[in-house]
Amino acid sequence: MNIGKAATLSGLTVKTVRYYSDVGIIKPLIDSHTGYRDFSDSDLAKLQFLAKARKFDFSLDDCRELLSLYENTGRSSKEVKALTLDRIAQIDTKLSELQALRDQLSALASACHGDERPNCPIIDALAEDAI
Protein backbone atom coordinates (compact mmCIF):
# COMPACT_ATOMS: atom_id res chain seq x y z
CA MET A 1 0.00 0.00 0.00
CA ASN A 2 1.14 3.57 -0.53
CA ILE A 3 2.15 5.96 2.22
CA GLY A 4 -1.17 7.81 2.23
CA LYS A 5 -3.16 4.64 2.82
CA ALA A 6 -0.69 3.43 5.47
CA ALA A 7 -0.98 6.78 7.23
CA THR A 8 -4.77 6.76 7.16
CA LEU A 9 -5.07 3.19 8.38
CA SER A 10 -2.54 3.71 11.16
CA GLY A 11 -4.00 7.02 12.33
CA LEU A 12 -0.71 8.81 11.69
CA THR A 13 0.13 11.66 9.35
CA VAL A 14 1.98 11.03 6.10
CA LYS A 15 4.81 13.17 7.46
CA THR A 16 5.11 10.95 10.57
CA VAL A 17 5.05 7.73 8.53
CA ARG A 18 7.71 9.15 6.21
CA TYR A 19 9.82 10.14 9.25
CA TYR A 20 9.52 6.65 10.80
CA SER A 21 10.65 5.24 7.46
CA ASP A 22 13.50 7.74 7.08
CA VAL A 23 14.90 6.97 10.55
CA GLY A 24 14.59 3.22 9.97
CA ILE A 25 11.92 2.35 12.51
CA ILE A 26 9.76 1.01 9.69
CA LYS A 27 11.41 -0.41 6.60
CA PRO A 28 8.93 -0.52 3.73
CA LEU A 29 9.98 -1.82 0.34
CA ILE A 30 11.14 0.92 -2.01
CA ASP A 31 10.07 0.68 -5.66
CA SER A 32 13.34 0.89 -7.58
CA HIS A 33 11.68 2.60 -10.54
CA THR A 34 9.63 5.24 -8.74
CA GLY A 35 11.34 5.49 -5.38
CA TYR A 36 7.93 5.22 -3.69
CA ARG A 37 7.55 3.36 -0.44
CA ASP A 38 5.37 0.24 -0.49
CA PHE A 39 3.98 -0.63 2.94
CA SER A 40 3.03 -4.21 3.79
CA ASP A 41 0.40 -5.39 6.25
CA SER A 42 3.26 -6.05 8.66
CA ASP A 43 4.47 -2.45 8.26
CA LEU A 44 0.92 -1.26 8.91
CA ALA A 45 0.71 -3.32 12.12
CA LYS A 46 4.00 -1.77 13.28
CA LEU A 47 2.74 1.73 12.47
CA GLN A 48 -0.45 1.09 14.45
CA PHE A 49 1.67 -0.23 17.33
CA LEU A 50 3.86 2.89 17.19
CA ALA A 51 0.83 5.19 17.09
CA LYS A 52 -0.49 3.62 20.30
CA ALA A 53 2.92 3.71 21.99
CA ARG A 54 3.32 7.40 21.12
CA LYS A 55 -0.13 8.15 22.58
CA PHE A 56 1.31 6.85 25.87
CA ASP A 57 4.11 9.35 25.29
CA PHE A 58 6.87 6.78 24.93
CA SER A 59 9.98 8.39 23.47
CA LEU A 60 11.20 7.45 20.01
CA ASP A 61 14.00 5.36 21.57
CA ASP A 62 11.46 3.63 23.81
CA CYS A 63 9.32 2.98 20.73
CA ARG A 64 12.28 1.39 18.97
CA GLU A 65 12.83 -0.87 21.97
CA LEU A 66 9.13 -1.70 22.32
CA LEU A 67 8.90 -2.47 18.61
CA SER A 68 11.92 -4.73 18.91
CA LEU A 69 10.23 -6.53 21.80
CA TYR A 70 6.97 -6.69 19.81
CA GLU A 71 8.79 -8.38 16.93
CA ASN A 72 10.62 -10.80 19.26
CA THR A 73 8.14 -13.55 20.11
CA GLY A 74 10.64 -15.01 22.58
CA ARG A 75 10.78 -11.78 24.57
CA SER A 76 10.55 -11.59 28.31
CA SER A 77 7.57 -9.61 29.56
CA LYS A 78 9.74 -8.23 32.37
CA GLU A 79 11.51 -5.99 29.84
CA VAL A 80 8.21 -4.59 28.64
CA LYS A 81 7.02 -4.07 32.20
CA ALA A 82 10.28 -2.34 33.16
CA LEU A 83 9.90 0.12 30.26
CA THR A 84 6.30 0.74 31.23
CA LEU A 85 7.11 1.30 34.90
CA ASP A 86 9.85 3.72 33.89
CA ARG A 87 7.36 5.60 31.70
CA ILE A 88 4.90 5.74 34.63
CA ALA A 89 7.64 7.21 36.85
CA GLN A 90 8.36 9.85 34.21
CA ILE A 91 4.66 10.70 33.98
CA ASP A 92 4.44 10.95 37.79
CA THR A 93 7.39 13.36 37.81
CA LYS A 94 5.80 15.45 35.07
CA LEU A 95 2.48 15.47 36.94
CA SER A 96 4.21 16.68 40.10
CA GLU A 97 5.96 19.43 38.17
CA LEU A 98 2.71 20.48 36.51
CA GLN A 99 0.89 20.50 39.85
CA ALA A 100 3.61 22.73 41.32
CA LEU A 101 3.28 25.11 38.36
CA ARG A 102 -0.49 25.13 38.75
CA ASP A 103 -0.18 25.88 42.46
CA GLN A 104 2.22 28.77 41.78
CA LEU A 105 -0.03 30.24 39.09
CA SER A 106 -3.11 29.85 41.29
CA ALA A 107 -1.35 31.70 44.11
CA LEU A 108 -0.37 34.50 41.73
CA ALA A 109 -3.89 34.71 40.31
CA SER A 110 -5.32 34.87 43.85
CA ALA A 111 -2.90 37.65 44.77
CA CYS A 112 -3.90 39.73 41.74
CA HIS A 113 -6.92 42.00 42.24
CA GLY A 114 -7.70 41.96 38.52
CA ASP A 115 -8.98 45.51 38.64
CA GLU A 116 -8.16 48.78 36.90
CA ARG A 117 -5.02 49.41 38.94
CA PRO A 118 -1.66 48.85 37.21
CA ASN A 119 0.05 46.85 39.96
CA CYS A 120 -0.11 43.13 39.28
CA PRO A 121 1.63 40.36 41.24
CA ILE A 122 1.57 38.13 38.16
CA ILE A 123 3.56 40.61 36.08
CA ASP A 124 5.85 41.28 39.05
CA ALA A 125 6.60 37.55 39.44
CA LEU A 126 7.26 37.12 35.71
CA ALA A 127 9.53 40.18 35.68
CA GLU A 128 11.48 39.07 38.76
CA ASP A 129 15.16 38.63 37.91
CA ALA A 130 14.45 39.67 34.29
CA ILE A 131 17.21 41.69 32.69
C-alpha angles and dihedrals in degrees: 000000000000125000094259093056092044089051094049094047093046095046092239130119121256088243091056093047090049090049093050088051094046093052092046100247089121119029110198120179113266118220104234092211100047103020089228121144117244113204121206128208087259090054089050092052089051091049091051089048091051092048090055093045091051090051086061086053096244110166121247090256090050089050090053090052094045091048090050089052090046090055093046106080090186092059124133114242089218089074091053092046092049091054090047094049089049090052090050090052090051091050091049090052091049091048091052091050092048092048090052090050090048091050092050093048092046090053091050092047090050091050092052115087092206092214136123094284118105098226112099127173090205093059090042092054092047091048094048110120090000114144 
